[in-house]
Amino acid sequence: MKNRQFSEDQIIKLLQDAKKGEKPVEDLCRDFGCSPASFYAWKKYGDTTVGEAKRRLGQNSTRAGLGRFASSRKRTPAC
């Protein structure tokens, strides 16, 4: 599994910079090294604090991990 390239702190900083409106989103994303699609996917965390964003992002990865765990278990046929 690929690790995240950007930390929650970095994502929140990018979202706060975009909220200021000093530069267009495309320029911010280019400077930051992410795609505008990633920015708009992260935008739902824009009004949160760093701690709240970490909690929310952590829930998403936990849910994905539980799904992989459940699907990886071998099912035994019923007798």
Buried (B, 14 or more C-beta within 10 A) or exposed (E): EEEEEBEBEBBBBBBEBBEEEEEEBEEBBEEBEBEEEBBEEBBEBBEBEBEEBBEEBEEEEEEEEEEEEEEEEEEEEEE
